[in-house]
Amino acid sequence: MLAEQLMSFLPDGFDDFGNIVYIACFTFVLRFLFVVLSTSMIIIFPIVMNYADILDLSVMSSAFLVIMIIGGVTILPIHSPTTFLAFQKNAFSLKEQIIVGSYSSIVIPVIAITWATLIW
């Protein structure tokens, strides 16, 4: 039901690549609402799978896309228990976390979109 409502946000005329990028951006934004990876996976995964099914996209590539993006977003220390504990022990500063997290949060979705479009 939620996936059907999200269809209203999707512009007409998108091809598979555009739909995959849209799903990736949607997943990226939703990931910021959750602190724990498993919680975000439980909520986001079924929505995106239903959405991919409605758009006739490969469910397998959409699943891998969601898993990679959810696992790759680590901009804030709270997005991963390991980085949160290291941040609390002053192993690195907030600036270092944001630099490394931003890099991984950009590179991993680009790789996931490329693989979802060309290989998976």
C-alpha positions in Angstrom: 0.0 0.0 0.0 2.8 2.4 0.9 4.7 1.5 -2.3 1.6 2.3 -4.3 1.4 5.8 -2.7 5.0 6.4 -3.4 4.3 5.9 -7.1 2.8 9.3 -7.2 6.2 10.9 -6.5 7.9 9.1 -9.4 8.0 11.2 -12.6 6.5 9.6 -15.7 8.9 8.3 -18.4 11.7 6.9 -16.2 13.5 3.9 -17.6 15.0 1.2 -15.4 18.1 3.2 -14.6 16.0 6.2 -13.4 13.8 3.9 -11.3 16.9 2.3 -9.7 18.4 5.8 -8.9 15.0 6.8 -7.5 14.9 3.7 -5.3 18.5 4.3 -4.2 17.8 8.0 -3.2 14.6 6.9 -1.4 16.5 4.3 0.5 19.4 6.7 1.3 17.0 9.3 2.8 15.0 6.8 4.8 18.2 5.3 6.3 18.7 8.6 8.2 15.5 7.9 10.2 16.9 4.8 11.8 19.8 4.4 14.2 20.1 0.6 14.0 20.8 -1.2 10.7 18.5 -4.1 11.4 15.6 -1.7 12.2 16.1 0.2 8.9 16.3 -3.1 7.0 13.0 -4.4 8.6 11.2 -1.2 7.6 12.8 -0.2 4.3 13.3 -3.6 2.6 9.7 -4.6 2.2 8.7 -1.2 1.0 11.4 -1.2 -1.7 10.7 -4.8 -2.7 7.0 -4.0 -3.2 8.0 -0.9 -5.1 10.4 -2.7 -7.4 7.7 -5.4 -8.0 5.2 -2.7 -9.1 7.9 -1.2 -11.4 8.8 -4.6 -12.9 12.4 -4.2 -11.8 14.6 -7.1 -10.8 13.8 -8.0 -7.2 17.2 -9.5 -6.8 19.1 -6.4 -7.9 16.7 -4.2 -5.9 17.4 -6.3 -2.8 21.2 -6.0 -3.2 20.8 -2.3 -3.8 18.9 -1.8 -0.6 21.3 -3.9 1.5 24.4 -2.1 0.2 22.9 1.4 0.7 21.6 0.6 4.2 24.9 -0.9 5.2 27.0 1.8 3.5 25.4 4.9 5.1 27.6 5.8 8.1 27.8 9.6 8.0 26.9 10.0 11.7 28.5 8.0 14.5 25.1 6.7 15.5 24.6 4.8 12.2 26.9 2.0 13.3 27.5 0.5 16.7 31.2 0.2 16.0 31.7 3.8 15.0 29.5 5.0 17.8 31.6 3.2 20.4 34.9 4.4 18.8 33.5 7.9 18.7 32.6 7.7 22.4 36.2 6.6 23.2 37.5 9.5 21.2 39.3 7.3 18.7 38.3 9.8 16.1 36.7 13.2 15.9 33.3 14.1 14.6 35.0 15.8 11.6 36.9 12.6 10.8 33.7 10.6 11.1 31.8 12.9 8.8 34.6 12.8 6.2 34.9 9.0 6.1 31.2 8.5 6.4 30.4 10.9 3.6 32.9 9.2 1.4 31.5 5.8 2.0 27.9 7.1 1.7 28.7 8.4 -1.7 30.9 5.7 -3.1 28.7 2.7 -2.0 25.5 3.9 -3.6 27.3 4.7 -6.8 28.7 1.2 -6.9 25.4 -0.3 -5.9 23.5 1.6 -8.7 26.1 0.7 -11.3 25.9 -3.0 -10.3 22.1 -3.0 -10.1 21.9 -1.5 -13.5 24.6 -3.4 -15.4 25.4 -6.7 -13.6 22.7 -7.8 -11.2 
